[in-house]
Amino acid sequence: MKLEKIHIKGFRNYDDAEIYFQQKSLIIGSNDVGKSNLLYALRLLFDKSISERDLELLDSDYNAYTQADSIEITVKICEVEEDCLKSLFRGALKEGVVIIRYTNSKRSSYSFYWGFSEETLIEIPSRQYIKRLNMQYLDANRNLLSFMNRERTKMLQLSKEERVPEDVVSDDLLISQIQAGLNDINNKVSSLTYVSSSLASVNKELSELSIHNEGQQLKYVSGNSKADEMLDNLVLSYSTDSGPLSVGGDGRNNQIFLATWISKQKVDTTLDHVTFFAIEEPEAHLHPHQQRKLSEYVQNNLSGQVFITTHSPYIISRFNPSNIIRLYSINRNTLAACSGKKKYVEDVFENFGYRLNAISSETFFSDGVFLVEGVSEVLFYTAASKKIGVDLDRLNISVLSVEGIGFKPYVALCEALCIPWVLRTDNDIFKKPSNAPTKNYYAGLTRVMGIIDELHLRAQDAEGYWKENESLSEWDVNDAPSADNISFNTTLVDKLRKIGIFLSNKDLENDLADSALRTTLFDYYHRKDKVSLVDAMQKKKAENMFNFLLHNKESLHDIRDDNLMLPLVDLAKTVSERNKCE
């Protein structure tokens, strides 16, 4: 069995969203985008811990931004092969498919429906199916000790039921020995002089108070006097050579919790029901190495379908990329990139390849990405953003280096995950062919037009102009570009800005040398002409940029209105508008 997709209408921050699931789905996105709400939508249909009262919902559960007065949550289940589910769904099942729907409105009560298609849905008496099909949910605010207090009796009982007869006989013998040991310990405790004398006067007073107290004496005992009671109240601890120790810090407790919870699910597996799992933020309190290991552990040790939410790039880096569902918001309504469909995202990640790591994984949580060629650009734009009033962290914008000119896989990734992006690249002029060149050509323009063509980006104006005038993108190797070549370059650069692709006049260093920072740069590098200044800046680019910014941050105010800042300003505007509630 597999939950194939969910369709949510009018529930919390979901207006109308269809989301596809995989066998192991990792749900990511910025804070308050709706990760927990997605799981709660599933819980309304399948979680036994959700009460009848909870199913009624509150006015705050209706999408406030669209003023929704009704809610509809529909789940499509496919590949139903389990006998317990076939007998459960019967006529509502066809070719392994069943659809379950929950509806509610402010004018009436909730209802549940099922059928093998949306046209065949019939109302059913509440959630009559959850005895056979249900969801185990692990809250982000989990508490190890309360969980163990709540679940230990059931866990011990499940383990008892798994014993073979020989184990039962052996356990009964050991319990009788434990009881004898407890009796001996308590007798010895009572024999201690300070223990027996401490209660002598109390027992005397009790006897004088009531005849019913005669023959009964208060005693101190070591915890439990009965072996059965002691075994029902076991305390979780580490076993070491020095004896038992209490459980550790928050990180270790989280690992113990998850290991215990997963172990319980394995023990509780039977043929009469099917369970799937939802875990919120498994990475809590763990350092990066343990987060990566935990990602693999959870995926490999839960046999059923699993839904996980996370804020951790380390969890992402060890997760099958094609199983990642990125949630994002437009006008405060939540959607899923590509609706979570696997194939397109899988192809994009295959091309992204080795570039997926904890650094680029930050992209998954970004509301906007500014792609640049190298580290010096990252340093410059990160520092400059603070001085021109663009708060990158508030807007969830990342400045990401592609370490060269390989922008295409990064753009494809942003497109697949519906992340707004801009890029800035050098307006290079190269020679071709590499051996015995005969032509100069606009390599920067050719580069970005190739990205537009291969990724089918929406750039009809730029594409049309390029196709009509492509011959002007090159000229004889021995000549300088003509006025027509230059006009072609300028016009196409302007058209590309409209779709978030920005080309420098030449490169970052030359553009800075022509900017309002010119005087500051001449003073810092002790240069008097542009050629020697650019030469100095291009030696150890990142190191020089870091040191310059370290001593000249305040001067970045001067370039607030420079074309250099257009990519940042443009992206900030896009992100702000996308998050407005209209």
C-alpha positions in Angstrom: 0.0 0.0 0.0 1.1 3.5 -0.7 -0.3 7.0 -0.1 0.1 8.4 -3.6 -1.1 12.0 -3.1 -3.1 14.4 -1.0 -5.3 17.2 -2.3 -6.0 19.9 0.3 -8.5 22.7 -0.1 -9.2 25.5 2.4 -7.2 24.0 5.3 -5.0 26.4 7.3 -2.4 27.8 4.8 -3.4 25.5 2.0 -5.9 27.1 -0.5 -5.8 24.4 -3.2 -2.7 22.2 -3.2 -2.0 18.7 -4.7 1.0 17.0 -3.3 2.5 13.6 -4.4 4.3 11.3 -2.0 7.0 8.7 -2.3 7.7 5.7 -0.1 10.1 7.8 2.0 9.2 11.5 1.7 11.2 14.4 3.2 9.1 17.5 3.6 11.1 20.8 3.7 10.5 24.5 3.6 10.9 27.7 5.6 9.3 28.2 9.0 5.5 28.4 9.0 5.2 27.3 5.4 2.9 24.4 6.3 5.0 21.3 7.0 3.2 20.5 10.2 -0.1 21.4 8.7 0.5 18.9 5.9 1.1 16.2 8.4 -2.0 17.3 10.4 -4.1 17.0 7.3 -3.0 13.4 7.1 -3.5 13.0 10.9 -7.2 14.1 10.5 -7.7 11.1 8.3 -5.5 8.4 9.8 -4.2 9.3 13.3 -5.9 7.4 16.1 -4.8 10.0 18.7 -7.0 12.6 16.9 -10.3 12.7 18.8 -13.8 13.2 17.6 -13.7 16.7 19.1 -10.5 17.5 17.2 -12.2 16.5 13.9 -14.7 19.3 14.3 -11.9 21.9 13.8 -11.9 25.5 14.8 -12.5 28.7 12.7 -8.8 29.2 12.7 -8.3 26.0 10.8 -10.0 27.5 7.7 -7.8 29.4 5.3 -8.0 33.0 6.5 -6.3 34.5 3.4 -8.9 33.2 1.0 -11.8 33.4 3.6 -12.6 29.8 3.1 -15.7 28.5 4.7 -15.2 24.8 3.8 -12.3 22.3 4.0 -11.7 19.3 1.8 -8.8 16.8 2.3 -8.6 14.0 -0.2 -6.0 11.2 -0.2 -5.5 8.7 -3.0 -4.1 5.3 -1.9 -2.7 2.9 -4.5 -1.0 -0.5 -4.7 -3.4 -1.9 -2.1 -2.3 -5.6 -1.9 -2.7 -6.4 1.9 -5.5 -8.8 2.7 -6.6 -6.8 5.7 -7.1 -3.7 3.6 -8.8 -5.5 0.7 -11.4 -6.9 3.1 -11.8 -3.5 4.7 -12.4 -1.4 1.6 -14.2 -4.1 -0.5 -16.4 -2.2 -3.0 -14.5 1.0 -2.4 -11.4 -0.6 -3.9 -10.7 -1.1 -7.6 -7.4 -2.1 -9.2 -5.6 -1.5 -6.0 -6.9 2.1 -5.7 -9.1 3.7 -3.0 -9.8 7.4 -2.3 -10.6 8.7 1.2 -12.0 12.2 1.7 -12.6 14.4 4.8 -14.9 17.4 4.5 -16.0 20.1 6.9 -17.6 23.5 6.8 -18.4 26.3 9.1 -22.1 25.6 8.4 -22.2 21.9 9.2 -20.2 19.0 10.8 -17.5 16.9 9.3 -18.0 13.9 7.0 -15.8 11.1 5.6 -16.1 9.4 2.2 -14.5 6.6 0.3 -14.6 5.1 -3.2 -12.3 3.9 -6.0 -12.7 7.2 -7.8 -13.9 10.7 -6.9 -17.1 10.0 -8.9 -17.9 6.9 -6.7 -17.3 8.4 -3.3 -19.9 7.5 -0.7 -20.2 8.8 2.9 -19.0 6.4 5.6 -19.5 6.5 9.4 -16.5 8.5 10.6 -13.0 6.9 10.4 -14.1 3.3 10.5 -10.9 2.2 8.7 -8.3 3.4 11.2 -8.2 0.0 13.0 -6.7 -1.4 9.8 -5.0 1.6 8.3 -3.5 4.2 10.5 -0.7 6.7 11.1 1.9 6.8 13.8 2.9 10.4 14.5 6.0 11.6 16.3 5.8 15.2 17.5 8.7 17.6 17.2 8.1 18.4 20.9 8.7 14.8 22.0 9.8 14.0 25.5 11.7 10.8 26.1 10.7 10.2 29.8 7.0 10.9 29.3 7.0 8.7 26.2 8.7 5.8 28.2 6.2 6.3 31.1 3.3 6.1 28.7 4.6 3.3 26.4 6.7 1.0 28.5 3.9 -1.2 29.7 2.8 -1.8 26.1 6.4 -2.4 24.9 7.0 -4.9 27.7 3.7 -6.6 27.0 4.5 -6.9 23.3 7.9 -8.4 24.2 6.2 -10.8 26.5 3.9 -12.0 23.8 6.9 -12.7 21.5 8.5 -15.2 24.0 8.8 -18.9 23.3 7.6 -21.3 26.1 11.2 -22.0 27.2 11.7 -18.2 27.8 8.5 -18.0 29.8 9.6 -20.8 32.2 13.1 -19.2 32.5 11.6 -15.7 33.2 9.2 -17.1 35.9 12.1 -18.7 37.7 14.1 -15.4 37.6 11.1 -13.4 38.8 10.7 -15.7 41.8 14.4 -15.2 42.6 14.0 -11.4 42.2 11.1 -11.5 44.7 13.2 -13.5 47.2 16.0 -11.0 46.7 13.6 -8.1 47.3 12.3 -9.7 50.5 15.8 -10.2 51.8 16.8 -6.6 50.9 13.8 -5.1 52.7 14.4 -7.3 55.8 17.9 -6.0 55.9 16.9 -2.4 55.4 14.4 -2.7 58.3 17.1 -4.1 60.5 19.2 -1.0 60.2 19.0 0.7 63.6 18.5 4.2 62.3 15.8 3.0 60.0 13.8 1.0 62.6 14.1 3.7 65.3 13.1 6.5 63.0 9.5 5.1 62.7 9.1 3.6 66.2 7.4 6.7 67.7 5.2 7.0 64.6 3.9 3.5 64.9 3.3 4.0 68.7 1.2 7.1 67.9 -0.7 5.3 65.2 -1.6 2.4 67.6 -2.9 4.9 70.2 -5.0 6.7 67.5 -7.0 3.7 66.4 -7.4 0.1 67.4 -7.4 -0.7 63.6 -3.8 0.3 63.5 -2.7 -2.4 65.9 -0.6 -5.1 64.3 0.3 -2.8 61.4 3.6 -1.0 61.3 5.0 1.5 58.9 8.3 0.3 57.3 10.8 1.8 54.8 11.2 -0.4 51.8 13.7 -0.1 48.9 11.3 1.1 46.1 9.0 -1.9 45.5 8.3 -4.8 47.7 6.8 -6.9 44.9 8.8 -8.1 41.9 5.8 -7.5 39.5 5.4 -3.9 40.6 9.1 -3.3 40.3 9.2 -4.7 36.8 6.2 -2.6 35.8 8.1 0.6 36.9 11.5 0.1 35.4 13.5 3.2 34.8 15.5 3.8 31.6 19.2 4.1 32.2 22.6 3.4 30.6 24.4 0.3 31.8 28.2 0.9 32.3 31.0 -0.9 34.1 30.5 1.5 37.0 26.7 0.7 37.2 23.6 2.3 35.8 23.6 6.0 34.8 20.7 8.2 34.1 20.0 9.1 30.4 22.1 11.9 28.9 21.7 15.3 27.3 19.0 16.4 24.9 20.9 15.0 21.8 21.4 11.6 23.2 17.9 11.5 24.6 16.6 12.2 21.1 18.6 9.3 19.7 17.3 7.0 22.5 13.7 8.2 21.9 13.9 7.5 18.1 15.6 4.2 18.6 13.0 3.2 21.1 10.1 4.4 19.0 11.3 2.7 15.9 11.9 -0.5 17.9 8.4 -0.4 19.2 7.0 -0.1 15.6 9.0 -3.1 14.5 7.7 -5.2 17.4 4.1 -4.1 16.9 4.0 -5.2 13.2 1.1 -7.6 12.5 -0.8 -8.8 9.5 -4.1 -7.4 10.6 -3.3 -3.7 10.0 -1.1 -1.4 8.0 0.8 1.5 9.6 2.6 4.5 8.0 4.8 6.9 9.9 5.3 10.7 10.3 8.3 12.2 12.1 8.8 15.9 12.8 12.3 17.2 12.9 14.3 14.1 13.8 17.5 16.2 13.9 16.7 18.0 17.2 19.9 18.6 19.4 22.2 16.5 17.2 25.5 17.6 15.6 25.9 17.3 11.8 27.5 13.9 11.7 24.7 12.4 13.8 22.1 14.2 11.7 23.4 12.6 8.6 23.5 9.2 10.2 20.0 9.6 11.6 18.7 10.4 8.1 20.0 7.1 6.9 18.8 5.2 10.0 15.2 6.4 9.8 15.0 5.6 6.1 16.5 2.1 6.5 14.7 1.0 9.7 11.0 1.8 9.1 9.5 -0.6 6.6 6.3 1.3 5.9 5.7 4.6 4.2 7.5 7.4 6.0 6.9 11.2 6.1 9.6 13.3 7.7 9.8 17.1 8.1 13.2 18.8 8.7 15.1 22.1 8.8 18.4 20.4 8.5 20.6 20.5 5.3 22.5 17.5 6.8 19.3 15.4 6.8 18.7 16.5 3.2 22.2 15.7 2.1 21.7 12.0 2.9 18.2 11.7 1.6 17.2 10.5 -1.9 16.8 13.9 -3.6 13.9 12.7 -5.8 11.9 12.0 -2.6 12.2 15.6 -1.3 9.0 17.7 -1.2 9.7 21.4 -1.0 6.8 23.5 0.2 6.8 27.2 -0.6 4.3 30.1 -0.2 2.8 32.5 -2.7 0.6 35.2 -1.2 0.5 33.2 2.1 -0.9 30.1 0.4 1.3 27.0 0.4 2.1 24.9 -2.7 4.6 22.0 -3.4 7.3 22.4 -6.0 6.3 20.2 -9.0 3.5 19.0 -6.7 6.1 16.6 -5.3 6.2 14.6 -8.6 9.2 12.4 -8.6 10.4 12.0 -12.2 11.2 15.7 -13.0 12.9 16.3 -9.7 14.8 13.1 -10.0 16.3 14.1 -13.4 17.3 17.5 -12.1 19.1 16.1 -9.1 20.8 13.5 -11.2 22.3 16.4 -13.2 23.1 18.3 -10.0 25.2 15.4 -8.9 28.2 16.0 -6.6 27.1 19.6 -6.0 24.5 18.5 -3.5 26.1 19.1 -0.1 25.3 20.8 3.2 26.2 24.2 1.8 24.1 24.1 -1.4 21.4 22.3 0.6 20.7 25.7 2.2 19.0 26.4 -1.1 16.1 24.1 -0.2 15.1 26.5 2.6 15.6 29.7 0.6 12.8 32.0 -0.7 15.3 33.3 -3.2 18.7 32.4 -4.6 21.3 34.8 -6.1 23.7 32.7 -8.2 27.2 34.1 -8.7 30.5 32.8 -10.2 32.8 32.7 -7.2 33.6 33.4 -3.6 34.6 37.0 -4.1 31.1 37.8 -5.5 29.5 36.0 -2.5 31.6 38.1 -0.1 30.9 41.3 -1.9 27.1 40.9 -2.3 26.7 39.6 1.2 28.5 42.6 2.7 26.8 45.1 0.3 23.3 43.8 1.0 23.5 45.1 4.5 24.5 48.5 3.4 21.8 49.0 0.8 19.0 47.8 3.0 18.5 44.3 1.7 18.2 42.0 4.7 19.2 38.6 3.2 18.3 36.6 6.3 14.9 38.3 6.9 14.0 37.6 3.2 15.5 34.0 3.3 17.8 34.9 0.4 21.0 32.9 -0.3 24.0 34.1 -2.3 25.4 30.9 -3.8 28.6 30.4 -5.7 28.6 28.0 -8.6 32.4 27.9 -8.5 32.8 28.9 -12.2 30.3 29.4 -14.9 28.3 26.1 -14.5 25.0 27.8 -13.8 22.7 25.4 -15.6 22.3 22.7 -12.9 21.7 25.3 -10.2 19.1 27.1 -12.3 17.4 23.8 -13.1 17.3 23.0 -9.4 15.8 26.3 -8.5 13.2 25.9 -11.3 12.3 22.4 -10.1 11.9 23.6 -6.5 10.0 26.8 -7.5 12.6 29.0 -5.9 12.9 32.5 -7.4 16.5 33.1 -8.6 18.7 35.6 -10.3 22.2 35.1 -11.7 25.1 37.4 -12.5 27.9 36.3 -14.8 30.8 37.9 -16.6 30.1 39.4 -20.1 33.1 37.4 -21.4 34.5 37.7 -24.9 36.4 34.6 -26.0 38.0 33.3 -29.2 37.0 30.3 -31.2 37.9 27.8 -32.1 40.4 27.2 -29.4 43.0 26.1 -32.0 43.8 28.7 -34.6 40.9 31.0 -33.7 39.2 32.9 -36.4 36.4 34.6 -34.4 35.8 36.6 -31.3 32.4 36.0 -29.7 30.2 37.0 -26.7 30.8 34.0 -24.6 28.8 35.3 -21.7 25.7 35.9 -23.8 26.1 32.5 -25.5 26.4 30.8 -22.1 23.1 32.2 -20.8 21.2 31.7 -24.0 22.2 28.1 -23.9 20.8 27.8 -20.4 17.5 29.4 -21.5 17.3 27.0 -24.5 18.1 23.8 -22.6 15.9 24.5 -19.6 13.0 26.0 -21.7 12.9 29.1 -19.6 10.2 31.7 -20.3 12.2 34.3 -22.2 10.5 34.7 -25.5 11.6 38.3 -26.0 15.3 37.5 -25.4 15.1 34.3 -27.4 13.4 35.9 -30.4 16.0 38.8 -30.5 18.8 36.3 -30.2 17.6 34.1 -33.1 17.1 37.1 -35.3 20.5 38.6 -34.6 22.7 35.7 -33.6 25.3 36.6 -36.3 26.1 39.8 -34.4 27.3 37.7 -31.4 30.7 37.2 -33.2 33.2 39.0 -35.4 36.6 38.6 -36.9 39.3 37.7 -34.5 41.6 40.5 -35.6 38.9 43.2 -35.3 37.3 45.1 -32.4 33.5 44.6 -32.0 31.6 46.9 -34.3 28.9 49.4 -33.3 26.3 46.8 -34.4 28.0 44.1 -32.2 28.0 46.4 -29.2 24.4 47.5 -29.8 23.4 43.8 -30.0 25.1 43.1 -26.7 23.5 46.0 -24.9 20.0 45.3 -26.2 20.2 41.6 -25.3 21.6 42.3 -21.8 18.7 44.6 -21.1 16.2 41.9 -22.3 17.9 39.3 -20.1 17.5 41.5 -17.0 13.8 41.1 -17.3 14.1 37.3 -16.5 16.7 37.7 -13.7 19.8 37.1 -15.8 22.4 39.9 -15.3 25.6 40.3 -17.2 28.4 42.5 -16.0 29.9 45.2 -18.4 33.0 43.0 -18.3 33.6 41.3 -15.0 33.2 42.1 -11.3 36.6 43.8 -10.8 36.2 46.0 -13.9 32.7 46.9 -12.9 33.8 47.8 -9.4 36.6 49.9 -10.9 34.0 51.9 -12.8 31.6 52.2 -9.9 31.2 54.8 -7.1 33.8 52.8 -5.2 36.5 53.8 -7.6 38.2 56.3 -5.4 38.1 54.0 -2.3 39.6 51.2 -4.3 42.4 53.3 -5.7 43.3 54.4 -2.2 43.1 50.9 -0.7 45.2 49.3 -3.5 47.5 52.3 -3.9 46.9 52.4 -7.6 46.4 55.4 -10.0 45.0 53.8 -13.2 42.2 51.3 -13.9 44.4 48.6 -15.5 46.8 48.2 -12.6 43.8 48.4 -10.1 41.9 45.6 -11.8 45.2 43.6 -12.1 45.7 43.9 -8.3 42.1 43.0 -7.5 42.2 39.9 -9.6 45.2 38.4 -7.8 43.9 36.2 -5.0 40.4 37.5 -5.6 38.6 36.1 -2.6 41.4 37.0 -0.1 41.7 40.6 -1.6 37.9 41.0 -1.5 37.7 39.9 2.1 40.5 42.2 3.3 39.0 45.2 1.3 35.6 44.7 2.8 37.1 44.3 6.3 38.4 47.8 6.1 35.9 49.5 3.9 32.4 48.3 4.7 31.0 51.7 5.2 32.0 52.8 1.7 29.5 50.3 0.3 26.7 52.8 0.9 28.1 54.6 -2.1 26.9 51.9 -4.6 23.3 51.8 -3.4 22.1 52.9 -6.9 24.7 51.3 -9.0 23.8 48.7 -11.6 26.0 46.3 -9.6 23.1 46.1 -7.1 20.3 45.4 -9.5 20.3 41.6 -9.1 20.0 41.9 -5.3 17.3 44.6 -5.5 15.4 42.7 -8.2 15.4 39.4 -6.2 14.5 41.1 -3.0 11.5 42.7 -4.7 10.4 39.4 -6.1 10.6 37.6 -2.8 8.7 40.4 -1.0 5.9 40.5 -3.5 5.6 36.7 -3.4 5.1 36.7 0.3 2.5 39.5 0.3 -1.1 38.6 1.1 -3.3 40.1 -1.6 
